[in-house]
Amino acid sequence: MTEHPEHASVRYLVEDVDAAIAFYTTHLGFTVNTTFAPAFADVVRGPLRLLLSGPASSGARATPEDAATPGRNRIHLVVEDLDAEIARLHGAGLSFRSDLVAGPGGRQVLVADPDGNLVELFQPAARAGSV
């Protein structure tokens, strides 16, 4: 396994490592770093290393039963054109877990991976004076 000290790592527990790899690489621009499917793989995008742990992985086995219910956490991916990303992902047959939300900091929408782990696609608001 290649270590990347410059990456921040997040672990997602998944039922099917290969399906998770396909989702993140096909739809969200990640690349495979290592794969030991069906137990584990990690994919990277910029400084983010996403650890995909299947049911047989040590990461999944270490999760206490009372903590197995997913929380409201999600990874946050910045995109340049949210409308284009939404159209592209709709065209690929994906559905969204939220409506488009806009606020002073930008706009966002949530999509879920095959196991229901949330991914926030976020387009920052244009700053005053920027073109």
Protein Blocks (a to p, Z undefined) as FASTA:
>chain_A
ZZdfkbccdddddfblmlmmmmmmmmnopacfbdcdfkbccddehjbccddddfkbmklm
mpcfklmpccfbdcddddfblmlmmmmmmmnopacfbdcdddfkbccdddddfkopacdd
ddddddehiZZ
